[in-house]
């Protein structure tokens, strides 16, 4: 299972789901589903999200058994 800290990073940047979605080229619903763990991102999407927050992918996403 992939866990993420997207919501935490959005809060740090005072960013709405819609704002992040526009920056990475997906719909707001996709960001919401990622945050809820209903959707696992592609590598490209994970990379783009991490770039927005100026961190590594591993700082946003972790894999748990």
N, C-alpha and C positions, 0 to 999 in steps of 0.2 A: 504494500500500500504506500502511496506517495502522500506525504503530509506537506503542507506549505504554510508559509508565514505571510502570504500576500496581504491579508487584512491588516496585519501589524505594520507592514511597510507602507501600505496606503495611508494609515493613520499618521505615521511619521511625516509623510509628505503632504498631509491634508488633502488627499486625493480621493475622489469618488470612484466607484466602479466604472462609471461611464468614461471618466477621464483616462483611466488606465487602459480601458478597452480601445479607445481611439488611438492612444499612443502605440499599441501593439497590433492594431488591425483586426480586432475581433469584436463581437457583440458584447454588450454589458452582461447579458445572461451567461455568457461563457466565463467571465470573471467570477460571477456569483457561484456558478457550478464548480469552478476550480476551488474557491474558498470553502465550499461545503464538502469537498472531497468527492463530488459526484462525477468528476471528469478529470482525467489525467492529461496533462499538456503534451504536445509534441515537443521534441527537443528544441525546435526553432522557437516555439512560443515561450518555453521556459527560459531560453537564452534572452529573448527580447524583453521579457518581464524583468529578469535580473539586470539587464542593461539600463532599464528605466530607473531602477533604484540604485544603480552604481555599485552593485555587489555581485558576487559569484552566484551561479545557479545553486550551489550547495547551501548558500546562506538563506535562500528562499525555499528550496525544496529539499526534503529528506525522504529517504526510503526506509520504511519500517516493515519488519516481517509480519 
